[in-house]
């Protein structure tokens, strides 16, 4: 009997220590709670209504396409599953996770990330992966994204990765680590209302490409995404959102490869590069960071432009006559305009 009690005591002590390690690791990991881009993916898990369109990709989707505008103008239901510098392998596994939950009519993938042949930065990569719910898809995303310096165990026990943050902690870190993360997006769209015009005196030119071919690994994951959508009977649509910055320059050589890929695989591809006048973009008003990304005013123009393409070229259903869906989306649209500040 005493031996049994000792075993039980040991197991309880072990569980207490393990629990403390996990809890403190969560606190250390979530010291980034005040970063608006740190929890972009979590809001999707709370949705229960289906979506016609799922947007997948990097900052150009979560700051460029607005589901509220898409429904208000075209009755198309959508969600944006984007994260900062999301790589193609992360997009693929996030998409695979999404398709376990629902089968949209179309998936829209922004092609900018195809120029990454490896994970750019561990810290930014983790902002996407750590936000995913635990599943085989998250595990696959981790394995595909890990740098040589990382350990798989650190994703299960964040304290192994974030232990150096202990000296930076304050009371807010403890509070937010155990609160459910509040979704600050609008169906995955992260609103930016500031205006910071393009600096017209900046005359820098993009560097010449040493290798004009898009990385093999990136294109292999695009193949996987294409095959997955085809298997599920979903239309994959490729898009390149507009930017006006040498830092996010989209080279004509890259564009030509996507044009060829889309033609070979029977996909639609829409590049918005160089179509500022057609879209109505004004880079003195429609960016919050000198042309790197769109603010809400630019994103509304891009969404309106692309929504017309989705409605006319891809036959997506207008749900504005559906009373139940309209009631759900009316609440979301009101929330959107409450943050935007005007209607």
N, C-alpha and C positions, 0 to 999 in steps of 0.2 A: 504493500500500500504506500509506504514512504517513497519507494522508487517511482511509483506512478505519479505521486504528488510532485516529486522533483522534476519529472519529465514535463508535466503540465506547467509547472512554474517556469521551466526553461523556455518552453514554447511560447508562453504568454510574454515573457521578458523579450524574447526574440521579436515577437509581433509588435511589441511596444516600440522597440528600437527601430524596426523597419518602418513602422508608421511615422515615427518622428523624422526619419531620414526622408521619407517620401513627402511629408508635409513641409519640411524645411526646404526641400528641393523645389517644391512648388512656389514657395515664397521667393526664393532666389531667382527662379526662372521668370517669375512674373514681375520682376523689378522693371520690366519694360512696359508696364500697364498703361503708362501715359503716352506711349507711341501709338498714334492713330492707325498705323498700318500693321500693328502687331497682332490683331485678332480679326482679320478680314473674312476668314473662311467660316468662323464659328456660327454665324447667323443662319446659315443654310440648314443646319440640323434641326432648327425649330420650325421650319416650314412644313406644312402638310398639304397644301394645294399644289397641283401639277403645273409645269411650265412648258410652254411651246418651244422656248429657246433657252439654252444654257450657253452663256459666254464663258470661255476658258482662256486664261492667259495672264499677262503681267499688268503693270500699271496702266498700260494703254487701254485695257478693258475696264478696270475698276474705277478709272477716272475719265473714261470716254463714252461709256454707254449707260443710259439711265433707264432702268425698267419702268419707273413711274411715267416717264415721258412716252416710252414705247406703248404702254397701255392707254394712256390718255389720248394719244393721237391715232393709234392703229388698233387698239384692243388686243395687242399681242402680249401674252404673259411671258415673263422671263426672269432669270436670276443670273447674277454675275459671280462666278467662282474664280476670282482673280487674287493674286498676291504679288508683292514686290519682286521683280526680276524672276518671276516664275519660269523655270526651265521647261523644256518640252517633256522631259521624263516626269517631272512633277505634274504637269498638265495632264499627261496620260493617266497617271494613277489617280489623280483627283477626279478625272472624268470617269474612270472605271468605278470608283466609289459612288459617284453620282448616279450612274446607270444601274446600280444595285437598288436605288431608291425609286427611280422614275425613268420613263422613256420619253424624252422630249421629241418634238418633230424635227428640230434642227439643233446642231451644236456649232457655235461660231468660235473659231480659234484665231487669235491674233498672232501673226507670223513673225513678229519682231524677235521673239525668243529663239528662233531657229539659228541665229548667228552664234549662240552659245554651244560650244562643244563639250564643256565641262561645267560643273557647278561653280558659279562666279565667286560667291562669298558664303562661308558657312553661316554667319549670323543672319543674313537675309534669307538663306535657304531654310533655316530653322523656323523663321517666322511663318512660312507656309506649312511646313510639315508638322510642327508641334501643335498647330491649330486643328489638325485633322483628328477625328475620333479614332480610337484604336480599332484596327481591323487589319486584314491581310493587305489591304491597299496601302494603308499607312506604313506598314512594315516594308512593303515593296518600294514605296517612295523613299524611305530612309536608306535602304540598301542602294538604290539607284543614285542617291544624291550625296552620300557621305564622302567627305574628303579623306585623304590618307591619314590626317591627324586625328580624326574622330573615332570614337568607339561606339558600337551599337548599344552597349549597356548604358551609355550616358543619356540615351533617349528614354530608357525605362526609369533611370534614376538621375533626374536632372541635376541633383546636387554634385554629381561627378563633373558636370560641365560648368556649372554656375557658382561653384563654391567661392570664387574670388569676389563675388558681389556682396558678401556679408557686410562689409564695412559701409556699403552704400545704402543699406536698407533704412526705411523709415516706417512710420505707422501705416501709411497708405499701402505699402507693399504687402503687409500682413492682411489688411482689409480686403484688397482686391484678389489676393491669391485664393481665397476661399469663397468669394462671391462668384456667382455665375456671370460670365462675361456679358456685358450689355452690348448688343449689336448696335454699333453707331453708324452702320451703313444703311442704305436704302435698297434692299434686295441685292446687296453686294456692291452697290455703287457708293464710293466714298466722295462726298461733296466737298468741293473747294470753292470758296466764294471770293477769295482775294483776287486782285488784278495786279499783275506785274508784267508789263509789256515786254515784247522782244526788244532787245537793245540793237537798234539799227546801225549803230556805230561798230558793232562787232562783225568784222569781216573775215573771221577765220573760215578756212575751208576744210572739208573732211579729208582725212588721210587717204592716200592711195591704198587699195587692197593688195596685200602681198599674195593672198590666196583667195581667188574669187569664188571658190566653191563653198557652199554652206557645209558645216561640219557633218561628217558621215553619221555620227551618233545621233545628232538632232534629227536628221532626215529619217533614220531608222525608227525613231519614236513617232515621227509624223506618219510613217507607214503603219505603225501599230494603232495609232489613233484612227486612221482611215479604215483599217480592217475592223476595228471594234465598232465603229459607227455603222459600217456596212452590215456586220453581223447582226446588229440590233435593229436594222431597218431605219436608221437615223441619217438625215442629210448632214454631212459635214461641210461647212462653209468657211472658207479662208478669208481673212480680212487683214489689211494693214491700216491701222488708224493713223491720222495725220499728226505730225509734229513739225516744229520749226526750230530745230536745234541741231547743231553739228554733233552733239553728244549722242543723239538718237537717230543718226543719219541712216536712211534706208537706201543702200547702194543699188543702182540700176542692174548690176550683175546679179544681185540676190533676187531682185524682183523678177528678172527673166527666168530664173530657176523655178520660182513659185508658179509663174505663168505656165511653164512647161509641165510642172508636176500636176497642177490642177487639170490641165488638158489631158494628160496621160491617165489620170485617175477619175475623170468624169466629175470633177468638183468645180464649184463656183469660187472664183477669187475676185475680191474687190479691193483694190488699192485706192486709198483716199489721198495718197501723196500727190501733191501738185494740183489738187482740186479745191483749193481754198475758196476760190470765187464761186464755184458751183455749189459748195456747201454753205457758203456765206460766212466763212471764218474771217475774223478780224484779229490779227495777232497783237494788236495794241490793246485789246479788251478781253480776249478769249483764252488767256493763259494766266496762271498764277505764279509762274516761275521762269519767265523769260523764254517761253516757247518749248520747254521740255515736256510739259503736260498741259492738258486743257483744264480750265476752271469750269464751273457749272454752266456758264453762259456758252462756252464753246462746246461742252459735252451735249447740251440740249440741241445745238445745231447739227452735230454729228449724228446723234440718235434720231433726230427727225429725218435726216437725209438717208440714213441706213434703214430706218424703219419702213420707209417707202419702198426700198429695194426688197426687203423681206416680204412685205405685203404683196407687191406686184409681181416679183420674180419667183417667189417661193410659196405662194398660195397659203400663207399662214392665216388662221382663222381670226376674225374680228369678234372678240368676246364681249364687246360693250353692251350687247343685248341680253347677255346672261346676267340675270339679277343677282344671283348668289356671288359670282365672281366679281361683278361690278362693285358690290358692297365691300368685298375684301380689298379691292384695289383702290376704291375711293378713300378708304382709311389710310392706305399707303401713300397715295398722292397727296392727301392733306398733310401727312407727316413730312413729306418731301418739301412742300411749300412752306411749312412752318419753319424748317431750317433755312430754306432759301431766303425767306424774308419777304416774299411778295408773290403774287399770282398774276 
